[in-house]
Amino acid sequence: MKITELGQLVKQRRVNLRIQQKDLAELSGVALRTIIQIENGSGNPSLETLNKLTRVLGMQLVITIHDK
């Protein structure tokens, strides 16, 4: 999944839950600037950051590793 797609999913879920970016930042412990960057597709979030966001948004972070 590309970062732009990931950002769109995070934003869509946040909007559906009627949570403002600043509130998501406060609830997750992730900086507002980082959330804005992720939603705009310009950030490069760590797994820890993604885990914090998905936990607050009620989403599940699944990592699949494929062997070529």
CHARMM-style PDB file with segment names, atoms N, HN, CA, C and O in Angstrom:
ATOM      1  N   MET     1       0.843  -1.168   0.000  1.00  0.00      PROA
ATOM      2  CA  MET     1       0.000   0.000   0.000  1.00  0.00      PROA
ATOM      3  C   MET     1       0.896   1.241   0.000  1.00  0.00      PROA
ATOM      4  O   MET     1       1.884   1.315   0.731  1.00  0.00      PROA
ATOM      5  N   LYS     2       0.541   2.171  -0.803  1.00  0.00      PROA
ATOM      6  HN  LYS     2      -0.261   2.111  -1.397  1.00  0.00      PROA
ATOM      7  CA  LYS     2       1.292   3.426  -0.885  1.00  0.00      PROA
ATOM      8  C   LYS     2       0.885   4.345   0.252  1.00  0.00      PROA
ATOM      9  O   LYS     2      -0.214   4.238   0.795  1.00  0.00      PROA
ATOM     10  N   ILE     3       1.793   5.253   0.605  1.00  0.00      PROA
ATOM     11  HN  ILE     3       2.686   5.340   0.164  1.00  0.00      PROA
ATOM     12  CA  ILE     3       1.532   6.184   1.703  1.00  0.00      PROA
ATOM     13  C   ILE     3       0.314   7.058   1.417  1.00  0.00      PROA
ATOM     14  O   ILE     3      -0.402   7.440   2.343  1.00  0.00      PROA
ATOM     15  N   THR     4       0.075   7.375   0.155  1.00  0.00      PROA
ATOM     16  HN  THR     4       0.657   7.065  -0.597  1.00  0.00      PROA
ATOM     17  CA  THR     4      -1.098   8.196  -0.173  1.00  0.00      PROA
ATOM     18  C   THR     4      -2.388   7.434   0.122  1.00  0.00      PROA
ATOM     19  O   THR     4      -3.357   8.014   0.611  1.00  0.00      PROA
ATOM     20  N   GLU     5      -2.398   6.151  -0.172  1.00  0.00      PROA
ATOM     21  HN  GLU     5      -1.610   5.680  -0.569  1.00  0.00      PROA
ATOM     22  CA  GLU     5      -3.579   5.327   0.112  1.00  0.00      PROA
ATOM     23  C   GLU     5      -3.779   5.180   1.613  1.00  0.00      PROA
ATOM     24  O   GLU     5      -4.903   5.243   2.111  1.00  0.00      PROA
ATOM     25  N   LEU     6      -2.686   4.987   2.320  1.00  0.00      PROA
ATOM     26  HN  LEU     6      -1.773   4.936   1.916  1.00  0.00      PROA
ATOM     27  CA  LEU     6      -2.751   4.871   3.767  1.00  0.00      PROA
ATOM     28  C   LEU     6      -3.307   6.150   4.381  1.00  0.00      PROA
ATOM     29  O   LEU     6      -4.166   6.109   5.262  1.00  0.00      PROA
ATOM     30  N   GLY     7      -2.809   7.279   3.907  1.00  0.00      PROA
ATOM     31  HN  GLY     7      -2.111   7.312   3.192  1.00  0.00      PROA
ATOM     32  CA  GLY     7      -3.289   8.563   4.397  1.00  0.00      PROA
ATOM     33  C   GLY     7      -4.768   8.769   4.149  1.00  0.00      PROA
ATOM     34  O   GLY     7      -5.479   9.309   4.997  1.00  0.00      PROA
ATOM     35  N   GLN     8      -5.230   8.340   2.990  1.00  0.00      PROA
ATOM     36  HN  GLN     8      -4.652   7.902   2.302  1.00  0.00      PROA
ATOM     37  CA  GLN     8      -6.655   8.465   2.659  1.00  0.00      PROA
ATOM     38  C   GLN     8      -7.509   7.607   3.584  1.00  0.00      PROA
ATOM     39  O   GLN     8      -8.587   8.024   4.006  1.00  0.00      PROA
ATOM     40  N   LEU     9      -7.020   6.394   3.902  1.00  0.00      PROA
ATOM     41  HN  LEU     9      -6.144   6.055   3.559  1.00  0.00      PROA
ATOM     42  CA  LEU     9      -7.762   5.513   4.810  1.00  0.00      PROA
ATOM     43  C   LEU     9      -7.855   6.108   6.214  1.00  0.00      PROA
ATOM     44  O   LEU     9      -8.913   6.085   6.842  1.00  0.00      PROA
ATOM     45  N   VAL    10      -6.747   6.635   6.689  1.00  0.00      PROA
ATOM     46  HN  VAL    10      -5.887   6.654   6.179  1.00  0.00      PROA
ATOM     47  CA  VAL    10      -6.731   7.250   8.023  1.00  0.00      PROA
ATOM     48  C   VAL    10      -7.689   8.433   8.052  1.00  0.00      PROA
ATOM     49  O   VAL    10      -8.489   8.569   8.978  1.00  0.00      PROA
ATOM     50  N   LYS    11      -7.607   9.277   7.049  1.00  0.00      PROA
ATOM     51  HN  LYS    11      -6.957   9.166   6.297  1.00  0.00      PROA
ATOM     52  CA  LYS    11      -8.471  10.459   7.008  1.00  0.00      PROA
ATOM     53  C   LYS    11      -9.943  10.065   6.913  1.00  0.00      PROA
ATOM     54  O   LYS    11     -10.789  10.626   7.610  1.00  0.00      PROA
ATOM     55  N   GLN    12     -10.239   9.108   6.055  1.00  0.00      PROA
ATOM     56  HN  GLN    12      -9.551   8.652   5.489  1.00  0.00      PROA
ATOM     57  CA  GLN    12     -11.624   8.677   5.873  1.00  0.00      PROA
ATOM     58  C   GLN    12     -12.198   8.136   7.180  1.00  0.00      PROA
ATOM     59  O   GLN    12     -13.332   8.450   7.541  1.00  0.00      PROA
ATOM     60  N   ARG    13     -11.422   7.331   7.880  1.00  0.00      PROA
ATOM     61  HN  ARG    13     -10.501   7.076   7.587  1.00  0.00      PROA
ATOM     62  CA  ARG    13     -11.889   6.771   9.148  1.00  0.00      PROA
ATOM     63  C   ARG    13     -12.075   7.874  10.192  1.00  0.00      PROA
ATOM     64  O   ARG    13     -13.056   7.876  10.936  1.00  0.00      PROA
ATOM     65  N   ARG    14     -11.132   8.802  10.240  1.00  0.00      PROA
ATOM     66  HN  ARG    14     -10.335   8.800   9.635  1.00  0.00      PROA
ATOM     67  CA  ARG    14     -11.220   9.912  11.189  1.00  0.00      PROA
ATOM     68  C   ARG    14     -12.466  10.746  10.926  1.00  0.00      PROA
ATOM     69  O   ARG    14     -13.183  11.107  11.859  1.00  0.00      PROA
ATOM     70  N   VAL    15     -12.723  11.052   9.669  1.00  0.00      PROA
ATOM     71  HN  VAL    15     -12.141  10.760   8.910  1.00  0.00      PROA
ATOM     72  CA  VAL    15     -13.896  11.852   9.295  1.00  0.00      PROA
ATOM     73  C   VAL    15     -15.181  11.091   9.618  1.00  0.00      PROA
ATOM     74  O   VAL    15     -16.138  11.670  10.132  1.00  0.00      PROA
ATOM     75  N   ASN    16     -15.198   9.794   9.315  1.00  0.00      PROA
ATOM     76  HN  ASN    16     -14.420   9.323   8.897  1.00  0.00      PROA
ATOM     77  CA  ASN    16     -16.387   8.987   9.613  1.00  0.00      PROA
ATOM     78  C   ASN    16     -16.697   8.960  11.109  1.00  0.00      PROA
ATOM     79  O   ASN    16     -17.860   8.908  11.511  1.00  0.00      PROA
ATOM     80  N   LEU    17     -15.649   8.996  11.925  1.00  0.00      PROA
ATOM     81  HN  LEU    17     -14.704   9.038  11.598  1.00  0.00      PROA
ATOM     82  CA  LEU    17     -15.833   9.006  13.383  1.00  0.00      PROA
ATOM     83  C   LEU    17     -16.060  10.410  13.932  1.00  0.00      PROA
ATOM     84  O   LEU    17     -16.276  10.597  15.129  1.00  0.00      PROA
ATOM     85  N   ARG    18     -16.007  11.400  13.030  1.00  0.00      PROA
ATOM     86  HN  ARG    18     -15.831  11.249  12.057  1.00  0.00      PROA
ATOM     87  CA  ARG    18     -16.191  12.804  13.395  1.00  0.00      PROA
ATOM     88  C   ARG    18     -15.171  13.269  14.437  1.00  0.00      PROA
ATOM     89  O   ARG    18     -15.500  13.936  15.418  1.00  0.00      PROA
ATOM     90  N   ILE    19     -13.925  12.887  14.177  1.00  0.00      PROA
ATOM     91  HN  ILE    19     -13.658  12.345  13.380  1.00  0.00      PROA
ATOM     92  CA  ILE    19     -12.822  13.301  15.033  1.00  0.00      PROA
ATOM     93  C   ILE    19     -11.992  14.326  14.273  1.00  0.00      PROA
ATOM     94  O   ILE    19     -11.620  14.087  13.124  1.00  0.00      PROA
ATOM     95  N   GLN    20     -11.703  15.440  14.883  1.00  0.00      PROA
ATOM     96  HN  GLN    20     -12.006  15.634  15.816  1.00  0.00      PROA
ATOM     97  CA  GLN    20     -10.845  16.445  14.266  1.00  0.00      PROA
ATOM     98  C   GLN    20      -9.393  16.009  14.386  1.00  0.00      PROA
ATOM     99  O   GLN    20      -9.040  15.226  15.267  1.00  0.00      PROA
ATOM    100  N   GLN    21      -8.561  16.519  13.499  1.00  0.00      PROA
ATOM    101  HN  GLN    21      -8.847  17.155  12.783  1.00  0.00      PROA
ATOM    102  CA  GLN    21      -7.140  16.155  13.517  1.00  0.00      PROA
ATOM    103  C   GLN    21      -6.503  16.465  14.862  1.00  0.00      PROA
ATOM    104  O   GLN    21      -5.728  15.662  15.382  1.00  0.00      PROA
ATOM    105  N   LYS    22      -6.819  17.610  15.423  1.00  0.00      PROA
ATOM    106  HN  LYS    22      -7.448  18.263  15.001  1.00  0.00      PROA
ATOM    107  CA  LYS    22      -6.206  17.975  16.711  1.00  0.00      PROA
ATOM    108  C   LYS    22      -6.635  17.025  17.824  1.00  0.00      PROA
ATOM    109  O   LYS    22      -5.860  16.733  18.735  1.00  0.00      PROA
ATOM    110  N   ASP    23      -7.877  16.545  17.744  1.00  0.00      PROA
ATOM    111  HN  ASP    23      -8.506  16.782  17.004  1.00  0.00      PROA
ATOM    112  CA  ASP    23      -8.353  15.590  18.746  1.00  0.00      PROA
ATOM    113  C   ASP    23      -7.679  14.230  18.575  1.00  0.00      PROA
ATOM    114  O   ASP    23      -7.342  13.566  19.555  1.00  0.00      PROA
ATOM    115  N   LEU    24      -7.491  13.831  17.341  1.00  0.00      PROA
ATOM    116  HN  LEU    24      -7.765  14.370  16.544  1.00  0.00      PROA
ATOM    117  CA  LEU    24      -6.782  12.575  17.078  1.00  0.00      PROA
ATOM    118  C   LEU    24      -5.351  12.663  17.596  1.00  0.00      PROA
ATOM    119  O   LEU    24      -4.828  11.700  18.157  1.00  0.00      PROA
ATOM    120  N   ALA    25      -4.731  13.801  17.410  1.00  0.00      PROA
ATOM    121  HN  ALA    25      -5.156  14.583  16.954  1.00  0.00      PROA
ATOM    122  CA  ALA    25      -3.367  14.008  17.910  1.00  0.00      PROA
ATOM    123  C   ALA    25      -3.331  13.852  19.428  1.00  0.00      PROA
ATOM    124  O   ALA    25      -2.454  13.183  19.976  1.00  0.00      PROA
ATOM    125  N   GLU    26      -4.282  14.470  20.085  1.00  0.00      PROA
ATOM    126  HN  GLU    26      -4.994  15.013  19.640  1.00  0.00      PROA
ATOM    127  CA  GLU    26      -4.341  14.415  21.544  1.00  0.00      PROA
ATOM    128  C   GLU    26      -4.609  13.000  22.045  1.00  0.00      PROA
ATOM    129  O   GLU    26      -3.966  12.538  22.987  1.00  0.00      PROA
ATOM    130  N   LEU    27      -5.549  12.322  21.419  1.00  0.00      PROA
ATOM    131  HN  LEU    27      -6.072  12.697  20.654  1.00  0.00      PROA
ATOM    132  CA  LEU    27      -5.924  10.971  21.850  1.00  0.00      PROA
ATOM    133  C   LEU    27      -4.833   9.933  21.582  1.00  0.00      PROA
ATOM    134  O   LEU    27      -4.659   8.989  22.353  1.00  0.00      PROA
ATOM    135  N   SER    28      -4.110  10.117  20.493  1.00  0.00      PROA
ATOM    136  HN  SER    28      -4.252  10.884  19.867  1.00  0.00      PROA
ATOM    137  CA  SER    28      -3.123   9.117  20.084  1.00  0.00      PROA
ATOM    138  C   SER    28      -1.710   9.410  20.578  1.00  0.00      PROA
ATOM    139  O   SER    28      -0.873   8.508  20.630  1.00  0.00      PROA
ATOM    140  N   GLY    29      -1.438  10.660  20.938  1.00  0.00      PROA
ATOM    141  HN  GLY    29      -2.118  11.392  20.896  1.00  0.00      PROA
ATOM    142  CA  GLY    29      -0.085  11.020  21.315  1.00  0.00      PROA
ATOM    143  C   GLY    29       0.824  11.236  20.114  1.00  0.00      PROA
ATOM    144  O   GLY    29       2.047  11.253  20.248  1.00  0.00      PROA
ATOM    145  N   VAL    30       0.219  11.401  18.936  1.00  0.00      PROA
ATOM    146  HN  VAL    30      -0.775  11.387  18.827  1.00  0.00      PROA
ATOM    147  CA  VAL    30       0.957  11.662  17.705  1.00  0.00      PROA
ATOM    148  C   VAL    30       0.826  13.152  17.396  1.00  0.00      PROA
ATOM    149  O   VAL    30      -0.259  13.721  17.518  1.00  0.00      PROA
ATOM    150  N   ALA    31       1.913  13.772  17.002  1.00  0.00      PROA
ATOM    151  HN  ALA    31       2.794  13.309  16.903  1.00  0.00      PROA
ATOM    152  CA  ALA    31       1.902  15.204  16.730  1.00  0.00      PROA
ATOM    153  C   ALA    31       0.922  15.552  15.613  1.00  0.00      PROA
ATOM    154  O   ALA    31       0.786  14.817  14.636  1.00  0.00      PROA
ATOM    155  N   LEU    32       0.250  16.675  15.775  1.00  0.00      PROA
ATOM    156  HN  LEU    32       0.360  17.272  16.569  1.00  0.00      PROA
ATOM    157  CA  LEU    32      -0.710  17.143  14.773  1.00  0.00      PROA
ATOM    158  C   LEU    32      -0.050  17.245  13.403  1.00  0.00      PROA
ATOM    159  O   LEU    32      -0.631  16.826  12.402  1.00  0.00      PROA
ATOM    160  N   ARG    33       1.142  17.791  13.354  1.00  0.00      PROA
ATOM    161  HN  ARG    33       1.613  18.132  14.168  1.00  0.00      PROA
ATOM    162  CA  ARG    33       1.862  17.935  12.086  1.00  0.00      PROA
ATOM    163  C   ARG    33       2.062  16.574  11.407  1.00  0.00      PROA
ATOM    164  O   ARG    33       1.939  16.465  10.187  1.00  0.00      PROA
ATOM    165  N   THR    34       2.368  15.550  12.188  1.00  0.00      PROA
ATOM    166  HN  THR    34       2.469  15.639  13.179  1.00  0.00      PROA
ATOM    167  CA  THR    34       2.571  14.206  11.648  1.00  0.00      PROA
ATOM    168  C   THR    34       1.277  13.665  11.051  1.00  0.00      PROA
ATOM    169  O   THR    34       1.292  13.057   9.981  1.00  0.00      PROA
ATOM    170  N   ILE    35       0.166  13.883  11.734  1.00  0.00      PROA
ATOM    171  HN  ILE    35       0.154  14.377  12.603  1.00  0.00      PROA
ATOM    172  CA  ILE    35      -1.129  13.424  11.232  1.00  0.00      PROA
ATOM    173  C   ILE    35      -1.464  14.130   9.919  1.00  0.00      PROA
ATOM    174  O   ILE    35      -1.924  13.497   8.968  1.00  0.00      PROA
ATOM    175  N   ILE    36      -1.236  15.422   9.870  1.00  0.00      PROA
ATOM    176  HN  ILE    36      -0.862  15.936  10.642  1.00  0.00      PROA
ATOM    177  CA  ILE    36      -1.490  16.178   8.642  1.00  0.00      PROA
ATOM    178  C   ILE    36      -0.648  15.631   7.495  1.00  0.00      PROA
ATOM    179  O   ILE    36      -1.146  15.456   6.383  1.00  0.00      PROA
ATOM    180  N   GLN    37       0.623  15.361   7.763  1.00  0.00      PROA
ATOM    181  HN  GLN    37       1.028  15.503   8.666  1.00  0.00      PROA
ATOM    182  CA  GLN    37       1.509  14.823   6.730  1.00  0.00      PROA
ATOM    183  C   GLN    37       1.052  13.445   6.257  1.00  0.00      PROA
ATOM    184  O   GLN    37       1.071  13.163   5.059  1.00  0.00      PROA
ATOM    185  N   ILE    38       0.649  12.604   7.172  1.00  0.00      PROA
ATOM    186  HN  ILE    38       0.634  12.833   8.145  1.00  0.00      PROA
ATOM    187  CA  ILE    38       0.181  11.264   6.798  1.00  0.00      PROA
ATOM    188  C   ILE    38      -1.063  11.374   5.925  1.00  0.00      PROA
ATOM    189  O   ILE    38      -1.147  10.733   4.877  1.00  0.00      PROA
ATOM    190  N   GLU    39      -2.021  12.177   6.349  1.00  0.00      PROA
ATOM    191  HN  GLU    39      -1.953  12.698   7.200  1.00  0.00      PROA
ATOM    192  CA  GLU    39      -3.261  12.317   5.588  1.00  0.00      PROA
ATOM    193  C   GLU    39      -3.030  12.946   4.216  1.00  0.00      PROA
ATOM    194  O   GLU    39      -3.779  12.676   3.278  1.00  0.00      PROA
ATOM    195  N   ASN    40      -2.005  13.779   4.094  1.00  0.00      PROA
ATOM    196  HN  ASN    40      -1.397  13.999   4.856  1.00  0.00      PROA
ATOM    197  CA  ASN    40      -1.682  14.392   2.802  1.00  0.00      PROA
ATOM    198  C   ASN    40      -0.801  13.502   1.936  1.00  0.00      PROA
ATOM    199  O   ASN    40      -0.528  13.828   0.781  1.00  0.00      PROA
ATOM    200  N   GLY    41      -0.360  12.386   2.489  1.00  0.00      PROA
ATOM    201  HN  GLY    41      -0.583  12.121   3.427  1.00  0.00      PROA
ATOM    202  CA  GLY    41       0.478  11.468   1.728  1.00  0.00      PROA
ATOM    203  C   GLY    41       1.925  11.902   1.630  1.00  0.00      PROA
ATOM    204  O   GLY    41       2.673  11.394   0.795  1.00  0.00      PROA
ATOM    205  N   SER    42       2.327  12.842   2.482  1.00  0.00      PROA
ATOM    206  HN  SER    42       1.719  13.254   3.161  1.00  0.00      PROA
ATOM    207  CA  SER    42       3.702  13.324   2.417  1.00  0.00      PROA
ATOM    208  C   SER    42       4.541  12.866   3.601  1.00  0.00      PROA
ATOM    209  O   SER    42       5.737  13.152   3.654  1.00  0.00      PROA
ATOM    210  N   GLY    43       3.945  12.171   4.535  1.00  0.00      PROA
ATOM    211  HN  GLY    43       2.973  11.939   4.492  1.00  0.00      PROA
ATOM    212  CA  GLY    43       4.671  11.701   5.712  1.00  0.00      PROA
ATOM    213  C   GLY    43       5.212  10.300   5.502  1.00  0.00      PROA
ATOM    214  O   GLY    43       4.834   9.610   4.555  1.00  0.00      PROA
ATOM    215  N   ASN    44       6.088   9.894   6.381  1.00  0.00      PROA
ATOM    216  HN  ASN    44       6.394  10.455   7.150  1.00  0.00      PROA
ATOM    217  CA  ASN    44       6.635   8.539   6.362  1.00  0.00      PROA
ATOM    218  C   ASN    44       6.566   8.007   7.794  1.00  0.00      PROA
ATOM    219  O   ASN    44       7.574   7.966   8.499  1.00  0.00      PROA
ATOM    220  N   PRO    45       5.368   7.601   8.216  1.00  0.00      PROA
ATOM    221  CA  PRO    45       5.174   7.242   9.618  1.00  0.00      PROA
ATOM    222  C   PRO    45       5.859   5.936   9.995  1.00  0.00      PROA
ATOM    223  O   PRO    45       5.977   5.016   9.187  1.00  0.00      PROA
ATOM    224  N   SER    46       6.303   5.883  11.236  1.00  0.00      PROA
ATOM    225  HN  SER    46       6.207   6.631  11.893  1.00  0.00      PROA
ATOM    226  CA  SER    46       6.868   4.640  11.767  1.00  0.00      PROA
ATOM    227  C   SER    46       5.729   3.678  12.085  1.00  0.00      PROA
ATOM    228  O   SER    46       4.562   4.068  12.128  1.00  0.00      PROA
ATOM    229  N   LEU    47       6.082   2.429  12.304  1.00  0.00      PROA
ATOM    230  HN  LEU    47       7.029   2.112  12.269  1.00  0.00      PROA
ATOM    231  CA  LEU    47       5.064   1.448  12.694  1.00  0.00      PROA
ATOM    232  C   LEU    47       4.443   1.824  14.034  1.00  0.00      PROA
ATOM    233  O   LEU    47       3.251   1.608  14.252  1.00  0.00      PROA
ATOM    234  N   GLU    48       5.238   2.378  14.917  1.00  0.00      PROA
ATOM    235  HN  GLU    48       6.206   2.554  14.739  1.00  0.00      PROA
ATOM    236  CA  GLU    48       4.724   2.806  16.213  1.00  0.00      PROA
ATOM    237  C   GLU    48       3.669   3.893  16.050  1.00  0.00      PROA
ATOM    238  O   GLU    48       2.628   3.858  16.706  1.00  0.00      PROA
ATOM    239  N   THR    49       3.937   4.853  15.180  1.00  0.00      PROA
ATOM    240  HN  THR    49       4.783   4.881  14.647  1.00  0.00      PROA
ATOM    241  CA  THR    49       2.974   5.932  14.926  1.00  0.00      PROA
ATOM    242  C   THR    49       1.693   5.379  14.331  1.00  0.00      PROA
ATOM    243  O   THR    49       0.598   5.739  14.762  1.00  0.00      PROA
ATOM    244  N   LEU    50       1.823   4.511  13.348  1.00  0.00      PROA
ATOM    245  HN  LEU    50       2.713   4.218  12.997  1.00  0.00      PROA
ATOM    246  CA  LEU    50       0.641   3.901  12.723  1.00  0.00      PROA
ATOM    247  C   LEU    50      -0.154   3.101  13.742  1.00  0.00      PROA
ATOM    248  O   LEU    50      -1.384   3.126  13.729  1.00  0.00      PROA
ATOM    249  N   ASN    51       0.530   2.401  14.614  1.00  0.00      PROA
ATOM    250  HN  ASN    51       1.530   2.381  14.625  1.00  0.00      PROA
ATOM    251  CA  ASN    51      -0.143   1.613  15.637  1.00  0.00      PROA
ATOM    252  C   ASN    51      -0.936   2.507  16.584  1.00  0.00      PROA
ATOM    253  O   ASN    51      -2.061   2.171  16.956  1.00  0.00      PROA
ATOM    254  N   LYS    52      -0.366   3.631  16.973  1.00  0.00      PROA
ATOM    255  HN  LYS    52       0.548   3.903  16.672  1.00  0.00      PROA
ATOM    256  CA  LYS    52      -1.074   4.570  17.850  1.00  0.00      PROA
ATOM    257  C   LYS    52      -2.338   5.097  17.182  1.00  0.00      PROA
ATOM    258  O   LYS    52      -3.399   5.161  17.804  1.00  0.00      PROA
ATOM    259  N   LEU    53      -2.218   5.473  15.914  1.00  0.00      PROA
ATOM    260  HN  LEU    53      -1.356   5.421  15.409  1.00  0.00      PROA
ATOM    261  CA  LEU    53      -3.367   6.020  15.182  1.00  0.00      PROA
ATOM    262  C   LEU    53      -4.456   4.970  14.984  1.00  0.00      PROA
ATOM    263  O   LEU    53      -5.635   5.235  15.219  1.00  0.00      PROA
ATOM    264  N   THR    54      -4.053   3.783  14.553  1.00  0.00      PROA
ATOM    265  HN  THR    54      -3.095   3.568  14.362  1.00  0.00      PROA
ATOM    266  CA  THR    54      -5.057   2.745  14.280  1.00  0.00      PROA
ATOM    267  C   THR    54      -5.764   2.306  15.552  1.00  0.00      PROA
ATOM    268  O   THR    54      -6.941   1.948  15.517  1.00  0.00      PROA
ATOM    269  N   ARG    55      -5.064   2.329  16.662  1.00  0.00      PROA
ATOM    270  HN  ARG    55      -4.108   2.620  16.691  1.00  0.00      PROA
ATOM    271  CA  ARG    55      -5.685   1.951  17.939  1.00  0.00      PROA
ATOM    272  C   ARG    55      -6.808   2.925  18.293  1.00  0.00      PROA
ATOM    273  O   ARG    55      -7.893   2.506  18.696  1.00  0.00      PROA
ATOM    274  N   VAL    56      -6.550   4.207  18.144  1.00  0.00      PROA
ATOM    275  HN  VAL    56      -5.669   4.548  17.817  1.00  0.00      PROA
ATOM    276  CA  VAL    56      -7.560   5.230  18.457  1.00  0.00      PROA
ATOM    277  C   VAL    56      -8.711   5.173  17.459  1.00  0.00      PROA
ATOM    278  O   VAL    56      -9.867   5.369  17.833  1.00  0.00      PROA
ATOM    279  N   LEU    57      -8.399   4.906  16.188  1.00  0.00      PROA
ATOM    280  HN  LEU    57      -7.460   4.747  15.885  1.00  0.00      PROA
ATOM    281  CA  LEU    57      -9.415   4.905  15.137  1.00  0.00      PROA
ATOM    282  C   LEU    57     -10.179   3.578  15.029  1.00  0.00      PROA
ATOM    283  O   LEU    57     -11.085   3.448  14.206  1.00  0.00      PROA
ATOM    284  N   GLY    58      -9.815   2.607  15.852  1.00  0.00      PROA
ATOM    285  HN  GLY    58      -9.079   2.713  16.521  1.00  0.00      PROA
ATOM    286  CA  GLY    58     -10.503   1.320  15.811  1.00  0.00      PROA
ATOM    287  C   GLY    58     -10.178   0.533  14.558  1.00  0.00      PROA
ATOM    288  O   GLY    58     -11.004  -0.230  14.056  1.00  0.00      PROA
ATOM    289  N   MET    59      -8.984   0.722  14.064  1.00  0.00      PROA
ATOM    290  HN  MET    59      -8.313   1.341  14.471  1.00  0.00      PROA
ATOM    291  CA  MET    59      -8.530   0.012  12.865  1.00  0.00      PROA
ATOM    292  C   MET    59      -7.497  -1.024  13.281  1.00  0.00      PROA
ATOM    293  O   MET    59      -6.999  -1.005  14.407  1.00  0.00      PROA
ATOM    294  N   GLN    60      -7.182  -1.925  12.363  1.00  0.00      PROA
ATOM    295  HN  GLN    60      -7.587  -1.941  11.449  1.00  0.00      PROA
ATOM    296  CA  GLN    60      -6.195  -2.954  12.636  1.00  0.00      PROA
ATOM    297  C   GLN    60      -5.037  -2.797  11.667  1.00  0.00      PROA
ATOM    298  O   GLN    60      -5.240  -2.668  10.459  1.00  0.00      PROA
ATOM    299  N   LEU    61      -3.842  -2.809  12.190  1.00  0.00      PROA
ATOM    300  HN  LEU    61      -3.677  -2.914  13.170  1.00  0.00      PROA
ATOM    301  CA  LEU    61      -2.641  -2.724  11.376  1.00  0.00      PROA
ATOM    302  C   LEU    61      -2.133  -4.142  11.133  1.00  0.00      PROA
ATOM    303  O   LEU    61      -1.775  -4.853  12.072  1.00  0.00      PROA
ATOM    304  N   VAL    62      -2.105  -4.545   9.863  1.00  0.00      PROA
ATOM    305  HN  VAL    62      -2.396  -3.967   9.100  1.00  0.00      PROA
ATOM    306  CA  VAL    62      -1.667  -5.891   9.501  1.00  0.00      PROA
ATOM    307  C   VAL    62      -0.476  -5.766   8.566  1.00  0.00      PROA
ATOM    308  O   VAL    62      -0.530  -5.052   7.565  1.00  0.00      PROA
ATOM    309  N   ILE    63       0.590  -6.463   8.899  1.00  0.00      PROA
ATOM    310  HN  ILE    63       0.633  -7.043   9.713  1.00  0.00      PROA
ATOM    311  CA  ILE    63       1.789  -6.444   8.066  1.00  0.00      PROA
ATOM    312  C   ILE    63       1.969  -7.821   7.474  1.00  0.00      PROA
ATOM    313  O   ILE    63       1.999  -8.823   8.187  1.00  0.00      PROA
ATOM    314  N   THR    64       2.086  -7.858   6.164  1.00  0.00      PROA
ATOM    315  HN  THR    64       2.061  -7.044   5.584  1.00  0.00      PROA
ATOM    316  CA  THR    64       2.294  -9.109   5.459  1.00  0.00      PROA
ATOM    317  C   THR    64       3.627  -9.051   4.739  1.00  0.00      PROA
ATOM    318  O   THR    64       3.906  -8.100   4.009  1.00  0.00      PROA
ATOM    319  N   ILE    65       4.447 -10.067   4.945  1.00  0.00      PROA
ATOM    320  HN  ILE    65       4.221 -10.840   5.538  1.00  0.00      PROA
ATOM    321  CA  ILE    65       5.742 -10.124   4.271  1.00  0.00      PROA
ATOM    322  C   ILE    65       5.689 -11.251   3.255  1.00  0.00      PROA
ATOM    323  O   ILE    65       5.376 -12.394   3.587  1.00  0.00      PROA
ATOM    324  N   HSD    66       5.997 -10.913   2.023  1.00  0.00      PROA
ATOM    325  HN  HSD    66       6.252  -9.985   1.753  1.00  0.00      PROA
ATOM    326  CA  HSD    66       5.983 -11.903   0.948  1.00  0.00      PROA
ATOM    327  C   HSD    66       7.409 -12.232   0.554  1.00  0.00      PROA
ATOM    328  O   HSD    66       8.268 -11.352   0.488  1.00  0.00      PROA
ATOM    329  N   ASP    67       7.648 -13.475   0.299  1.00  0.00      PROA
ATOM    330  HN  ASP    67       6.950 -14.190   0.353  1.00  0.00      PROA
ATOM    331  CA  ASP    67       8.945 -13.911  -0.187  1.00  0.00      PROA
ATOM    332  C   ASP    67       8.895 -13.943  -1.691  1.00  0.00      PROA
ATOM    333  O   ASP    67       8.031 -14.594  -2.279  1.00  0.00      PROA
ATOM    334  N   LYS    68       9.817 -13.244  -2.316  1.00  0.00      PROA
ATOM    335  HN  LYS    68      10.518 -12.716  -1.838  1.00  0.00      PROA
ATOM    336  CA  LYS    68       9.813 -13.179  -3.788  1.00  0.00      PROA
ATOM    337  C   LYS    68      10.305 -14.435  -4.420  1.00  0.00      PROA
ATOM    338  OT1 LYS    68      10.359 -14.529  -5.647  1.00  0.00      PROA
TER     339      LYS     68
END
